[in-house]
């Protein structure tokens, strides 16, 4: 038990060390903004408040760069140019890196993960704007323009087959978290929490809640983040049918949304890896999850359509 006397002694001891070593307690710098279609936030701790703010400046500059290159909503972004023109010369190295990772995941998952599903999104979104459900004919027409092998990438040239389009919504937020974390570390920050839609932390362990897919504002579980990143894919974020059966996560092989899960949360060594895995596992279903997670040093928590909650053996529950 820490009595008042022991508490004061502890403070005195800490102060003495500080006087000898020039130690200062880290100050907290927090910032929020918008990027990649979501609210983002970062908290950085550093003994020098000015250095913490400069680190946040650099981290948010990384987010702006990712958005400028990979946004679907900025007509001048490289991704929009690729979708519009079907070809992009001298792609930004960040775009090439993300597309290369995406293609590797497509190969590893036999096409379950596929960034060329944008035509399906467009078909479903158009029907929703008209207040109706997407027809089978529309789904099949869009699905015919989906296929990761029709995306060809190199550091000098990236191209798409006619009628195809790319979305990076299943991987870019995780990549953005990685870039922000790298910028904070490069500016001397050793303790931080980053949320770009996918979450990452380094320094002290942190408890992070996982959104309940059916109860807004509630958590289905909580996880300990210790130098790893957390990503969640869920059917609740954007739905195209009242029952969420059709949502923004598509199985490129069928053109429809998978029906195994309400959400999949993945903890992995990097944000980009966690982001891609959560999407891939949502599509693949439970049978192939174990091998893919083991191959990528990752853990996961699955919420089924029936409300069941299952986690892998090593998933670090916050109350464990």
C-alpha positions as CSV (number, residue, x, y, z in Angstrom):
1,X,0.0,0.0,0.0
2,X,1.3,3.4,-0.9
3,X,0.8,5.5,2.3
4,X,1.0,9.3,2.2
5,X,4.5,9.1,3.7
6,X,5.6,6.6,1.1
7,X,4.0,8.7,-1.6
8,X,5.9,11.8,-0.6
9,X,9.1,9.8,-0.3
10,X,8.6,8.5,-3.8
11,X,8.1,12.0,-5.1
12,X,11.3,13.1,-3.3
13,X,13.3,10.3,-4.8
14,X,12.0,11.1,-8.3
15,X,12.9,14.7,-7.8
16,X,16.4,13.9,-6.6
17,X,17.1,11.8,-9.7
18,X,15.7,14.6,-11.8
19,X,18.1,17.1,-10.3
20,X,21.1,14.9,-10.8
21,X,20.2,13.8,-14.4
22,X,18.3,16.8,-15.7
23,X,15.2,14.7,-16.0
24,X,11.9,16.4,-16.8
25,X,8.5,14.6,-16.8
26,X,7.1,14.3,-20.3
27,X,4.4,16.8,-21.3
28,X,1.4,15.7,-23.3
29,X,0.6,17.2,-26.7
30,X,-2.6,16.1,-28.4
31,X,-4.1,17.0,-31.8
32,X,-7.1,16.1,-33.9
33,X,-8.0,16.5,-37.5
34,X,-9.5,14.9,-40.6
35,X,-7.8,12.5,-43.0
36,X,-8.7,9.6,-45.2
37,X,-12.4,10.1,-44.6
38,X,-12.3,9.9,-40.8
39,X,-11.4,11.8,-37.7
40,X,-7.8,11.3,-36.7
41,X,-6.0,12.0,-33.4
42,X,-2.6,11.7,-32.0
43,X,-1.2,12.1,-28.5
44,X,2.6,12.4,-28.0
45,X,4.6,12.7,-24.8
46,X,8.0,14.4,-24.7
47,X,9.9,16.4,-22.0
48,X,10.1,19.3,-24.4
49,X,6.6,20.6,-25.3
50,X,7.9,22.3,-28.4
51,X,9.5,19.2,-29.6
52,X,6.3,17.3,-29.1
53,X,4.4,19.8,-31.2
54,X,7.0,19.6,-33.9
55,X,6.7,15.9,-33.9
56,X,2.9,16.2,-34.3
57,X,3.5,18.6,-37.2
58,X,5.6,16.0,-39.0
59,X,3.1,13.2,-38.3
60,X,0.2,15.2,-39.6
61,X,2.3,16.2,-42.7
62,X,2.6,12.4,-43.3
63,X,-1.1,12.0,-43.2
64,X,-1.6,14.9,-45.6
65,X,0.8,13.3,-48.0
66,X,-1.0,9.9,-47.9
67,X,-4.3,11.7,-48.5
68,X,-2.9,13.7,-51.4
69,X,-1.7,10.5,-53.0
70,X,-4.4,8.0,-52.1
71,X,-7.7,9.8,-51.6
72,X,-10.7,8.9,-53.7
73,X,-12.2,12.3,-53.0
74,X,-9.5,14.6,-54.3
75,X,-9.7,14.7,-58.1
76,X,-6.0,15.5,-58.3
77,X,-4.8,12.6,-56.2
78,X,-2.7,9.9,-57.9
79,X,-5.3,7.3,-57.1
80,X,-8.0,9.3,-58.8
81,X,-5.8,9.9,-61.8
82,X,-5.1,6.2,-62.0
83,X,-8.8,5.4,-61.9
84,X,-9.7,8.1,-64.4
85,X,-6.9,7.5,-66.9
86,X,-6.2,3.8,-66.4
87,X,-2.4,4.5,-66.2
88,X,-0.1,6.4,-63.9
89,X,3.5,7.1,-64.7
90,X,6.1,7.5,-61.9
91,X,3.7,6.7,-59.0
92,X,4.6,8.1,-55.6
93,X,6.8,5.6,-53.7
94,X,4.2,5.5,-51.0
95,X,1.5,4.5,-53.5
96,X,3.7,1.8,-55.0
97,X,4.5,0.4,-51.5
98,X,0.8,0.2,-50.6
99,X,-0.2,-1.4,-54.0
100,X,2.7,-3.8,-53.7
101,X,1.5,-4.9,-50.3
102,X,-2.1,-5.2,-51.6
103,X,-1.1,-7.4,-54.5
104,X,0.9,-9.6,-52.2
105,X,-2.2,-10.0,-50.0
106,X,-4.3,-10.8,-53.0
107,X,-2.0,-13.5,-54.0
108,X,-1.8,-14.9,-50.4
109,X,-5.6,-14.9,-50.0
110,X,-6.4,-16.2,-53.5
111,X,-8.1,-13.0,-54.3
112,X,-10.2,-12.5,-51.2
113,X,-8.4,-9.3,-50.6
114,X,-8.7,-7.1,-53.7
115,X,-8.3,-3.4,-54.0
116,X,-10.0,-3.4,-57.4
117,X,-13.5,-3.7,-55.8
118,X,-14.2,0.0,-56.4
119,X,-16.7,-0.8,-59.2
120,X,-18.8,-2.8,-56.7
121,X,-18.8,0.2,-54.3
122,X,-19.9,2.5,-57.1
123,X,-22.8,0.1,-58.1
124,X,-24.0,-0.3,-54.5
125,X,-23.7,3.4,-53.7
126,X,-25.6,4.4,-56.9
127,X,-28.5,2.2,-56.0
128,X,-28.5,3.5,-52.4
129,X,-28.7,7.1,-53.7
130,X,-31.9,6.0,-55.6
131,X,-33.3,4.4,-52.5
132,X,-33.2,0.8,-53.7
133,X,-31.3,-2.4,-53.4
134,X,-28.6,-3.2,-56.0
135,X,-29.9,-5.7,-58.5
136,X,-28.2,-9.0,-59.3
137,X,-27.6,-7.8,-62.9
138,X,-25.8,-4.6,-61.6
139,X,-23.7,-6.6,-59.2
140,X,-22.6,-9.0,-61.8
141,X,-21.8,-6.2,-64.3
142,X,-19.6,-4.5,-61.6
143,X,-18.0,-7.8,-60.5
144,X,-16.9,-8.4,-64.1
145,X,-14.7,-5.3,-63.8
146,X,-13.0,-6.5,-60.6
147,X,-9.8,-8.6,-60.5
148,X,-6.5,-7.9,-58.9
149,X,-4.5,-9.4,-61.7
150,X,-5.8,-6.6,-63.9
151,X,-3.8,-4.1,-61.8
152,X,-0.2,-4.0,-62.9
153,X,2.4,-2.1,-60.8
154,X,6.0,-1.1,-61.0
155,X,8.0,1.9,-59.6
156,X,7.8,3.5,-63.1
157,X,4.3,2.7,-64.3
158,X,1.0,1.5,-62.8
159,X,-2.0,0.6,-65.0
160,X,-5.5,-0.9,-64.9
161,X,-7.5,-2.8,-67.5
162,X,-10.4,-0.8,-69.0
163,X,-13.3,-0.2,-66.7
164,X,-11.4,-1.1,-63.5
165,X,-10.9,1.1,-60.5
166,X,-9.0,0.9,-57.2
167,X,-10.0,1.7,-53.6
168,X,-7.4,1.7,-50.8
169,X,-10.0,1.9,-48.0
170,X,-8.9,-1.5,-46.8
171,X,-5.2,-0.7,-46.3
172,X,-4.4,3.1,-46.5
173,X,-5.5,4.0,-43.0
174,X,-3.2,1.4,-41.5
175,X,-0.4,2.6,-43.8
176,X,-1.1,6.2,-42.6
177,X,-0.8,5.1,-39.0
178,X,2.6,3.5,-39.7
179,X,3.9,6.7,-41.4
180,X,2.7,8.9,-38.5
181,X,4.3,6.6,-35.9
182,X,7.6,6.7,-37.9
183,X,7.5,10.5,-38.0
184,X,6.9,10.7,-34.2
185,X,9.8,8.4,-33.5
186,X,12.1,10.3,-35.9
187,X,11.4,13.4,-33.9
188,X,12.4,11.9,-30.6
189,X,9.0,10.8,-29.3
190,X,9.2,7.6,-27.4
191,X,5.6,7.4,-26.1
192,X,2.5,8.0,-28.2
193,X,-0.9,6.9,-29.3
194,X,-2.0,7.3,-32.9
195,X,-5.6,6.9,-34.3
196,X,-6.0,7.2,-38.0
197,X,-9.1,5.0,-38.1
198,X,-6.7,2.2,-37.2
199,X,-4.8,2.5,-33.9
200,X,-1.1,2.2,-33.0
201,X,0.8,2.9,-29.8
202,X,4.4,2.7,-28.6
203,X,6.0,3.4,-25.3
204,X,3.7,2.6,-22.3
205,X,1.1,-0.1,-22.7
206,X,-2.4,1.2,-23.4
207,X,-5.9,-0.1,-23.2
208,X,-8.0,0.4,-26.3
209,X,-11.7,-0.5,-26.6
210,X,-13.1,-2.4,-29.6
211,X,-16.3,-1.0,-31.0
212,X,-19.4,-3.1,-30.5
213,X,-20.8,-3.7,-34.0
214,X,-24.4,-3.5,-32.9
215,X,-24.4,-1.1,-29.9
216,X,-23.2,2.4,-30.8
217,X,-20.8,3.9,-28.2
218,X,-20.3,0.5,-26.5
219,X,-17.3,-1.8,-26.6
220,X,-17.3,-5.5,-27.3
221,X,-13.9,-6.0,-25.7
222,X,-10.7,-4.1,-25.0
223,X,-7.1,-4.9,-26.0
224,X,-3.7,-4.0,-24.7
225,X,-1.7,-2.1,-27.3
226,X,2.1,-2.5,-26.7
227,X,4.1,-1.6,-29.7
228,X,1.5,-3.1,-32.1
229,X,-1.4,-1.8,-34.2
230,X,-5.1,-2.6,-34.1
231,X,-7.5,-2.5,-37.1
232,X,-11.2,-3.4,-37.2
233,X,-13.4,-4.1,-40.3
234,X,-17.1,-4.1,-39.6
235,X,-20.4,-4.3,-41.4
236,X,-21.7,-1.3,-39.4
237,X,-19.6,1.5,-40.9
238,X,-21.4,1.8,-44.3
239,X,-24.4,-0.3,-45.1
240,X,-26.4,-0.6,-48.3
241,X,-29.3,-2.6,-46.9
242,X,-31.3,-2.0,-43.6
243,X,-30.1,-5.4,-42.1
244,X,-26.4,-4.6,-43.0
245,X,-26.3,-7.8,-45.1
246,X,-25.0,-5.6,-47.9
247,X,-22.2,-3.3,-46.7
248,X,-18.9,-1.8,-47.8
249,X,-16.9,-5.0,-47.5
250,X,-17.2,-7.1,-50.7
251,X,-16.2,-10.6,-51.6
252,X,-14.7,-9.9,-55.0
253,X,-15.5,-13.5,-56.1
254,X,-19.3,-13.0,-55.6
255,X,-19.8,-9.3,-55.6
256,X,-21.8,-9.5,-52.4
257,X,-20.8,-8.9,-48.7
258,X,-19.6,-11.9,-46.7
259,X,-22.1,-13.2,-44.1
260,X,-19.8,-14.7,-41.5
261,X,-18.9,-11.7,-39.3
262,X,-20.2,-8.4,-38.0
263,X,-16.6,-7.3,-37.3
264,X,-13.1,-8.6,-37.3
265,X,-10.4,-6.9,-35.2
266,X,-6.7,-7.7,-35.8
267,X,-3.6,-6.9,-33.8
268,X,-0.4,-7.0,-35.9
269,X,3.1,-5.6,-36.0
270,X,2.2,-2.8,-38.4
271,X,-0.9,-0.8,-39.2
272,X,-0.9,-1.7,-42.8
273,X,-0.7,-5.4,-42.0
274,X,-3.5,-5.2,-39.4
275,X,-5.7,-3.2,-41.8
276,X,-5.2,-5.6,-44.7
277,X,-5.7,-8.7,-42.5
278,X,-8.9,-7.5,-40.9
279,X,-10.4,-7.0,-44.4
280,X,-9.1,-10.2,-45.8
281,X,-10.3,-12.3,-42.8
282,X,-13.8,-10.6,-43.0
283,X,-14.0,-12.0,-46.5
284,X,-12.3,-15.4,-46.0
285,X,-14.3,-16.4,-43.0
286,X,-13.3,-18.5,-40.0
287,X,-11.9,-21.6,-41.7
288,X,-8.8,-20.0,-43.1
289,X,-8.1,-17.4,-40.4
290,X,-5.7,-19.4,-38.3
291,X,-3.1,-20.0,-41.0
292,X,-3.1,-16.4,-42.2
293,X,-2.8,-14.9,-38.8
294,X,0.0,-17.3,-37.8
295,X,1.9,-16.4,-41.0
296,X,1.8,-12.7,-40.1
297,X,2.4,-12.9,-36.4
298,X,-1.1,-11.5,-35.7
299,X,-4.0,-12.1,-33.3
300,X,-7.7,-11.4,-33.9
301,X,-11.1,-11.1,-32.3
302,X,-14.2,-12.1,-34.3
303,X,-17.8,-11.0,-33.7
304,X,-20.2,-13.2,-35.6
305,X,-23.5,-12.2,-37.2
306,X,-25.2,-14.2,-34.4
307,X,-23.4,-12.0,-31.7
308,X,-20.8,-14.6,-30.8
309,X,-17.4,-13.4,-29.8
310,X,-14.3,-15.4,-30.3
311,X,-10.6,-14.5,-30.0
312,X,-7.4,-16.3,-31.0
313,X,-5.4,-17.8,-28.1
314,X,-2.8,-15.0,-27.9
315,X,-5.2,-12.1,-28.2
316,X,-4.1,-9.6,-25.4
317,X,-7.4,-8.8,-23.7
318,X,-6.9,-5.7,-21.6
319,X,-8.3,-7.4,-18.5
320,X,-6.0,-10.5,-18.8
